[in-house]
């Protein structure tokens, strides 16, 4: 975005641009600072907090998909132009710090073809904490901001039928609604990784992440993963 905007212009653009799901709004993707030196993510996060974004997201309807297991996902990387998808495939069966074992990748949320929902990049189970995470991954040269990833996984979490998700992985018997969580994993060199490392400079974004109960993990080469507090 060449021209830097004022705070008022940012809010005006967001209000004009808002669509649902919110993470698809173009304004959510704005990066950098405005003409007063404020991060766009801070202006937008502050506005969303003021408007009680949690109440809006909580109204997103659950999709009653029966089964979340995909038996043909063997983890073998096939030739695609999506580096994130290929990387998620390679993670299957791996143990990631804090997240646990990667159980599956590209997990669909739709129950019917007409349902408006995407796919969860991958899901994990931590045997120590008895928790499962649905995870949004940002990898490679992905330029999308952290705010978008947080809103995207929050949307997916609302669309996830927790009861059927737990039944799909019934071998993990201690899973319950409270132990299914949401996370973003942002890999080094992505825009979201840069912003995650700057969260102390982005207090409103940090507050929004906490409000939405999204766990943020950063990753580097050799599967070194760190959970940000």
Backbone torsions as a table, in degrees:
resi	resn	phi	psi	omega
1	UNK	NA	114.4	-172.4
2	UNK	-72.3	-48.3	-175.1
3	UNK	-88.7	126.0	178.3
4	UNK	-78.0	140.2	-173.7
5	UNK	-103.7	155.9	171.5
6	UNK	-79.1	165.7	177.9
7	UNK	-58.0	-42.9	-179.9
8	UNK	-62.7	-39.1	179.5
9	UNK	-68.0	-35.3	178.1
10	UNK	-63.5	-49.1	-179.7
11	UNK	-62.9	-43.0	178.7
12	UNK	-60.4	-43.1	179.5
13	UNK	-64.8	-40.5	-179.7
14	UNK	-64.7	-47.0	-178.8
15	UNK	-61.7	-40.4	179.8
16	UNK	-68.7	-35.6	-170.8
17	UNK	-88.4	-16.0	-170.6
18	UNK	-55.7	126.1	172.3
19	UNK	-133.2	166.0	177.1
20	UNK	-118.9	132.4	4.5
21	UNK	-69.3	144.7	-171.9
22	UNK	-59.9	-33.4	-175.5
23	UNK	-64.1	-14.6	179.5
24	UNK	-87.1	-6.6	177.9
25	UNK	-64.2	136.7	-176.9
26	UNK	-63.0	-35.8	-177.3
27	UNK	-63.4	-31.0	179.3
28	UNK	-60.5	-25.5	-176.9
29	UNK	-85.0	-4.3	-177.3
30	UNK	-63.3	138.5	-178.0
31	UNK	-122.1	162.7	175.8
32	UNK	85.8	-155.2	-174.4
33	UNK	-120.6	156.7	178.5
34	UNK	-88.0	-169.9	-173.9
35	UNK	-73.7	-6.3	174.7
36	UNK	-105.0	7.1	178.8
37	UNK	82.0	14.6	178.0
38	UNK	-94.5	139.3	174.9
39	UNK	-63.6	136.3	175.7
40	UNK	-57.7	-38.8	-179.6
41	UNK	-62.4	-30.7	178.6
42	UNK	-72.0	-43.0	179.4
43	UNK	-62.6	-45.7	-178.1
44	UNK	-69.3	-43.5	179.5
45	UNK	-61.4	-41.7	179.3
46	UNK	-61.0	-43.4	179.2
47	UNK	-64.1	-43.5	-179.0
48	UNK	-66.2	-36.7	176.6
49	UNK	-65.9	-41.8	-179.9
50	UNK	-63.0	-35.9	-178.1
51	UNK	-89.7	9.2	178.4
52	UNK	56.5	63.9	-178.6
53	UNK	-56.4	-30.9	-178.3
54	UNK	-60.4	-39.4	-179.4
55	UNK	-67.4	-33.6	177.9
56	UNK	-69.5	-47.5	-178.2
57	UNK	-65.0	-35.3	-178.9
58	UNK	-66.1	-15.2	179.9
59	UNK	-87.6	-6.4	177.4
60	UNK	-64.7	130.3	-172.9
61	UNK	-78.0	140.5	175.0
62	UNK	-69.3	143.3	176.1
63	UNK	-105.1	123.3	-172.7
64	UNK	-82.9	62.6	173.2
65	UNK	-71.8	138.1	-174.6
66	UNK	-78.9	-41.3	-173.3
67	UNK	-135.8	132.9	-178.8
68	UNK	-105.9	2.2	176.8
69	UNK	-85.8	140.3	177.4
70	UNK	-122.7	99.3	-170.4
71	UNK	-64.9	-23.1	-177.5
72	UNK	-87.0	5.2	178.2
73	UNK	-85.7	95.8	-175.9
74	UNK	-96.3	-1.4	178.4
75	UNK	85.5	-1.6	-179.7
76	UNK	-80.0	132.2	-177.9
77	UNK	-80.1	120.8	175.0
78	UNK	-100.9	160.4	-175.4
79	UNK	-69.8	109.7	173.5
80	UNK	-136.1	169.8	177.7
81	UNK	-97.8	11.5	-179.2
82	UNK	-105.8	101.1	-178.1
83	UNK	-64.2	-35.6	179.4
84	UNK	-63.3	-42.9	179.9
85	UNK	-64.6	-43.4	178.4
86	UNK	-62.2	-40.5	-180.0
87	UNK	-67.2	-41.5	178.6
88	UNK	-60.6	-37.9	177.1
89	UNK	-61.6	-41.8	-179.0
90	UNK	-66.2	-22.2	-178.3
91	UNK	-78.2	-17.2	-175.2
92	UNK	-56.5	128.9	179.7
93	UNK	87.3	-10.5	-179.2
94	UNK	-81.9	154.7	175.2
95	UNK	-100.6	127.6	179.3
96	UNK	-116.5	133.3	-177.9
97	UNK	-52.1	126.6	176.7
98	UNK	82.7	-34.6	180.0
99	UNK	-90.6	-33.4	-179.0
100	UNK	92.2	-152.2	-174.9
101	UNK	-81.4	135.0	176.6
102	UNK	-79.7	115.8	-175.3
103	UNK	-88.3	-37.5	-176.1
104	UNK	-162.5	169.4	-177.8
105	UNK	-140.1	159.1	-179.5
106	UNK	48.5	55.1	-176.8
107	UNK	-86.0	117.4	-176.4
108	UNK	-72.2	148.4	177.6
109	UNK	-105.6	-17.7	-176.9
110	UNK	-68.1	143.5	169.7
111	UNK	-100.4	-32.8	177.0
112	UNK	-129.7	156.6	-176.1
113	UNK	-59.6	-32.4	-176.5
114	UNK	-78.9	-10.5	178.7
115	UNK	-61.1	137.7	179.4
116	UNK	-94.0	90.9	-178.5
117	UNK	-156.9	151.9	179.7
118	UNK	-97.2	-148.9	178.0
119	UNK	-126.2	142.9	174.9
120	UNK	-76.4	131.2	-176.0
121	UNK	-59.4	-47.6	170.6
122	UNK	-162.4	164.2	178.1
123	UNK	-125.0	150.0	-175.8
124	UNK	-132.9	162.0	173.3
125	UNK	-136.9	126.6	178.4
126	UNK	-101.7	110.2	-176.3
127	UNK	-68.0	-26.8	-178.7
128	UNK	-73.0	-43.1	-177.2
129	UNK	-97.8	-6.5	-178.6
130	UNK	57.5	43.9	179.2
131	UNK	-126.0	147.9	174.1
132	UNK	-113.7	146.3	176.0
133	UNK	-123.6	139.2	163.0
134	UNK	-96.9	134.2	-165.8
135	UNK	-126.2	132.2	170.3
136	UNK	-96.9	126.4	-175.7
137	UNK	-106.9	135.3	169.5
138	UNK	-121.3	122.5	-169.9
139	UNK	-144.0	161.6	176.3
140	UNK	71.8	-128.5	-178.4
141	UNK	-103.6	27.2	-178.3
142	UNK	-58.9	127.5	-175.7
143	UNK	-103.7	6.4	-179.0
144	UNK	-74.2	140.3	-177.7
145	UNK	-73.6	161.9	-179.3
146	UNK	-60.1	-37.8	-179.3
147	UNK	-56.2	-42.3	-179.8
148	UNK	-63.5	-43.9	-179.6
149	UNK	-61.1	-41.2	-179.1
150	UNK	-65.3	-43.9	179.1
151	UNK	-69.5	-33.4	179.4
152	UNK	-66.3	-49.6	-178.1
153	UNK	-69.2	-29.6	176.3
154	UNK	-66.7	-36.8	175.7
155	UNK	-65.7	-48.1	-179.9
156	UNK	-59.9	-38.3	-178.5
157	UNK	-63.2	-39.3	178.1
158	UNK	-68.6	-33.6	-178.8
159	UNK	-77.8	-20.4	-178.7
160	UNK	-69.7	127.9	173.9
161	UNK	-82.0	101.6	-173.5
162	UNK	-60.1	-41.5	-177.9
163	UNK	-59.6	-47.0	-178.5
164	UNK	-75.7	-29.1	174.6
165	UNK	-62.3	-45.2	179.3
166	UNK	-64.3	-40.6	177.3
167	UNK	-63.8	-34.5	-179.3
168	UNK	-64.9	-28.1	-180.0
169	UNK	-121.3	50.9	-173.8
170	UNK	-66.3	-14.6	176.8
171	UNK	-66.2	-19.7	175.4
172	UNK	-95.4	77.5	-164.8
173	UNK	-65.0	-19.3	-176.8
174	UNK	-89.9	4.0	177.4
175	UNK	-70.9	139.5	171.9
176	UNK	-144.4	179.3	-176.6
177	UNK	-55.6	-38.8	-177.5
178	UNK	-74.3	-19.4	-177.5
179	UNK	-97.0	3.4	172.5
180	UNK	-97.4	119.5	-172.9
181	UNK	-126.1	176.1	-179.9
182	UNK	-123.7	149.8	-177.6
183	UNK	-152.8	158.7	166.8
184	UNK	-119.5	140.3	174.5
185	UNK	-117.9	112.9	-177.0
186	UNK	-110.0	125.5	-174.2
187	UNK	-93.2	152.3	-178.9
188	UNK	-50.5	140.9	178.0
189	UNK	87.0	-8.0	174.9
190	UNK	-83.6	159.9	176.8
191	UNK	-62.7	-40.7	-178.7
192	UNK	-64.4	-34.5	176.9
193	UNK	-63.6	-45.5	179.3
194	UNK	-57.8	-44.1	-178.4
195	UNK	-70.5	-35.6	178.5
196	UNK	-62.7	-36.9	179.3
197	UNK	-74.5	-13.1	179.7
198	UNK	-106.2	16.1	-171.4
199	UNK	-60.0	-29.4	177.8
200	UNK	-67.0	-19.6	175.7
201	UNK	-92.4	-2.0	-177.2
202	UNK	-128.3	66.0	-173.2
203	UNK	-61.9	-33.8	-179.6
204	UNK	-70.8	-39.7	175.8
205	UNK	-64.3	-42.0	178.4
206	UNK	-61.5	-41.5	178.8
207	UNK	-64.9	-41.0	179.8
208	UNK	-64.4	-42.4	178.3
209	UNK	-59.7	-43.3	178.2
210	UNK	-65.0	-40.9	179.9
211	UNK	-61.6	-39.9	-178.8
212	UNK	-84.5	-3.7	177.4
213	UNK	58.2	47.5	177.1
214	UNK	-102.0	126.0	174.9
215	UNK	-83.5	132.4	-178.5
216	UNK	-109.8	125.0	178.0
217	UNK	-119.3	141.9	174.2
218	UNK	-113.5	145.8	-176.8
219	UNK	-130.0	150.0	176.5
220	UNK	-129.8	-174.2	178.8
221	UNK	-58.1	154.1	178.4
222	UNK	64.0	29.0	172.7
223	UNK	59.4	33.0	174.5
224	UNK	-82.5	112.0	-173.4
225	UNK	-119.6	136.1	-178.5
226	UNK	-126.9	135.3	176.1
227	UNK	-91.4	127.5	179.2
228	UNK	-87.4	137.8	-179.5
229	UNK	-100.8	NA	NA
